[in-house]
Amino acid sequence: MAWDPLRDLLSTQERLESLFGRASGWTPMADLYETADRFVLTVEVPGLSRNDVQIELHDDTLVLRGERTGLECTERFHQLERGHGQFTRSFRFTQPVQGDGITADMADGVLTIVIPKAAAPDPRRVTVR
């Protein structure tokens, strides 16, 4: 994958916001790769059920939202590394995608979303009159 400084900056911003801006938020780790006919996004969401995540497509941007609850312990924590609360991740695709063909599956705490690419329009020949 080519280096994209904007993507790296946005990822760093999300992490900083989760650390300092939103005490209860978190950012699940994600991998996005591309094949000839689709994009595949895998996101680590251990402890979440299918009902805890929402996936939406706006234009060519996939938005993933969710929430991990369960941090209701009144004990004093000595170490707290697993994020809790709400999260939002956005992924913009470099080419048009086929929204009605998106599938999602969750297994062993990993959400896998397959986003088919939209078919490229056939070249159109124009007759000169």
VOPAGU-2260 file (C-alpha; in pm, 1 decimal, decimal comma):
REM VOPAGU-2260
SITE   aa  ch    i         X         Y         Z
SITE  MET   A    0       0,0       0,0       0,0
SITE  ALA   A    1     130,1     342,0     -89,4
SITE  TRP   A    2     205,8     578,5     196,3
SITE  ASP   A    3     -75,3     824,8     254,1
SITE  PRO   A    4      24,9    1099,7     498,3
SITE  LEU   A    5    -336,2    1220,5     533,2
SITE  ARG   A    6    -456,4     872,3     633,3
SITE  ASP   A    7    -176,8     844,9     889,2
SITE  LEU   A    8    -258,3    1190,5    1025,8
SITE  LEU   A    9    -628,4    1108,3    1059,5
SITE  SER   A   10    -546,7     780,8    1232,3
SITE  THR   A   11    -317,1     961,5    1475,8
SITE  GLN   A   12    -586,5    1223,0    1539,1
SITE  GLU   A   13    -843,5     951,5    1618,5
SITE  ARG   A   14    -604,5     792,7    1865,8
SITE  LEU   A   15    -521,5    1123,0    2035,4
SITE  GLU   A   16    -888,6    1211,3    2062,1
SITE  SER   A   17    -960,4     875,7    2220,8
SITE  LEU   A   18    -679,7     928,5    2471,4
SITE  PHE   A   19    -733,7    1292,2    2561,7
SITE  GLY   A   20   -1054,7    1424,0    2412,7
SITE  ARG   A   21   -1300,3    1150,8    2501,5
SITE  ALA   A   22   -1217,6     968,8    2822,3
SITE  SER   A   23   -1468,4     693,0    2754,9
SITE  GLY   A   24   -1404,9     645,8    2380,4
SITE  TRP   A   25   -1180,5     402,7    2199,9
SITE  THR   A   26   -1061,3     324,5    1850,6
SITE  PRO   A   27   -1066,8     -38,2    1735,8
SITE  MET   A   28    -772,6    -141,8    1517,5
SITE  ALA   A   29    -848,9    -204,1    1150,6
SITE  ASP   A   30    -684,5    -342,4     835,7
SITE  LEU   A   31    -805,9    -248,4     488,7
SITE  TYR   A   32    -685,5    -417,6     172,7
SITE  GLU   A   33    -788,3    -423,2    -189,8
SITE  THR   A   34    -822,4    -697,6    -449,6
SITE  ALA   A   35    -912,2    -664,8    -816,8
SITE  ASP   A   36   -1286,3    -654,3    -747,6
SITE  ARG   A   37   -1333,9    -556,1    -382,2
SITE  PHE   A   38   -1207,7    -390,8     -67,3
SITE  VAL   A   39   -1187,7    -598,0     250,7
SITE  LEU   A   40   -1194,1    -432,1     592,5
SITE  THR   A   41   -1122,4    -624,8     911,9
SITE  VAL   A   42   -1178,1    -457,8    1248,0
SITE  GLU   A   43   -1088,4    -589,6    1593,6
SITE  VAL   A   44   -1397,8    -560,2    1813,3
SITE  PRO   A   45   -1357,1    -819,2    2091,6
SITE  GLY   A   46   -1648,4    -837,4    2330,0
SITE  LEU   A   47   -1895,8    -675,7    2089,8
SITE  SER   A   48   -2196,0    -852,6    1942,6
SITE  ARG   A   49   -2346,9    -799,1    1601,0
SITE  ASN   A   50   -2602,4    -565,5    1760,2
SITE  ASP   A   51   -2327,4    -341,5    1902,7
SITE  VAL   A   52   -2201,4    -220,2    1562,6
SITE  GLN   A   53   -2361,2     -16,3    1284,6
SITE  ILE   A   54   -2226,9       6,5     929,2
SITE  GLU   A   55   -2333,0     281,1     689,9
SITE  LEU   A   56   -2217,2     383,4     343,4
SITE  HIS   A   57   -2230,2     751,3     245,8
SITE  ASP   A   58   -2109,4     812,0    -110,7
SITE  ASP   A   59   -1776,9     623,7    -116,0
SITE  THR   A   60   -1714,7     644,1     259,0
SITE  LEU   A   61   -1794,3     357,4     494,1
SITE  VAL   A   62   -1875,8     465,2     850,5
SITE  LEU   A   63   -1850,0     212,8    1133,2
SITE  ARG   A   64   -1997,0     296,1    1473,8
SITE  GLY   A   65   -2030,8      98,8    1789,4
SITE  GLU   A   66   -2014,5      89,4    2163,0
SITE  ARG   A   67   -1853,4    -134,6    2420,9
SITE  THR   A   68   -2026,4    -121,5    2757,7
SITE  GLY   A   69   -1955,1    -298,8    3082,0
SITE  LEU   A   70   -1720,3     -63,2    3265,0
SITE  GLU   A   71   -1941,8     -28,5    3569,4
SITE  CYS   A   72   -1703,2    -157,3    3830,4
SITE  THR   A   73   -1670,4      62,9    4137,5
SITE  GLU   A   74   -1332,6     -86,7    4224,0
SITE  ARG   A   75   -1010,6     107,1    4183,9
SITE  PHE   A   76    -835,5       5,7    3861,9
SITE  HIS   A   77    -461,4     -52,1    3867,2
SITE  GLN   A   78    -439,5     -78,9    3491,4
SITE  LEU   A   79    -698,7       1,6    3225,8
SITE  GLU   A   80    -599,7     -68,3    2865,0
SITE  ARG   A   81    -915,2    -194,4    2696,4
SITE  GLY   A   82   -1123,0      92,8    2566,4
SITE  HIS   A   83   -1489,2     129,1    2650,7
SITE  GLY   A   84   -1762,7     355,4    2527,8
SITE  GLN   A   85   -1850,9     469,6    2180,4
SITE  PHE   A   86   -1633,6     467,5    1869,6
SITE  THR   A   87   -1661,5     587,9    1511,9
SITE  ARG   A   88   -1430,7     495,3    1223,0
SITE  SER   A   89   -1456,0     621,8     864,9
SITE  PHE   A   90   -1296,0     466,5     557,7
SITE  ARG   A   91   -1299,1     648,6     222,3
SITE  PHE   A   92   -1245,8     439,2     -88,9
SITE  THR   A   93   -1034,2     548,0    -383,5
SITE  GLN   A   94   -1289,8     433,3    -638,5
SITE  PRO   A   95   -1668,5     386,7    -649,2
SITE  VAL   A   96   -1808,8      92,5    -453,9
SITE  GLN   A   97   -2125,7    -112,2    -489,5
SITE  GLY   A   98   -2327,9     -31,8    -177,0
SITE  ASP   A   99   -2594,3    -298,9    -219,9
SITE  GLY   A  100   -2332,1    -575,1    -238,3
SITE  ILE   A  101   -2161,1    -506,1      96,7
SITE  THR   A  102   -2147,9    -802,4     335,0
SITE  ALA   A  103   -2035,8    -818,8     697,7
SITE  ASP   A  104   -1949,7   -1111,5     921,4
SITE  MET   A  105   -1822,3   -1128,8    1277,1
SITE  ALA   A  106   -1621,8   -1419,3    1418,1
SITE  ASP   A  107   -1386,0   -1446,1    1715,0
SITE  GLY   A  108   -1398,1   -1071,4    1784,9
SITE  VAL   A  109   -1308,9    -970,9    1428,8
SITE  LEU   A  110   -1558,1    -792,6    1205,5
SITE  THR   A  111   -1494,9    -854,6     835,2
SITE  ILE   A  112   -1664,8    -625,5     584,5
SITE  VAL   A  113   -1641,8    -697,9     211,2
SITE  ILE   A  114   -1711,9    -399,0     -13,0
SITE  PRO   A  115   -1741,7    -479,8    -385,6
SITE  LYS   A  116   -1604,7    -226,4    -629,1
SITE  ALA   A  117   -1851,1     -73,9    -872,2
SITE  ALA   A  118   -1808,6    -196,6   -1227,6
SITE  ALA   A  119   -1617,0      45,6   -1441,8
SITE  PRO   A  120   -1832,3     183,3   -1719,4
SITE  ASP   A  121   -1755,2      42,1   -2062,8
SITE  PRO   A  122   -1579,3     281,9   -2295,5
SITE  ARG   A  123   -1825,0     456,6   -2518,3
SITE  ARG   A  124   -1743,7     524,5   -2877,2
SITE  VAL   A  125   -1874,4     850,4   -3016,6
SITE  THR   A  126   -1942,0     873,8   -3385,9
SITE  VAL   A  127   -1827,0    1192,5   -3552,9
SITE  ARG   A  128   -2089,2    1326,7   -3794,5
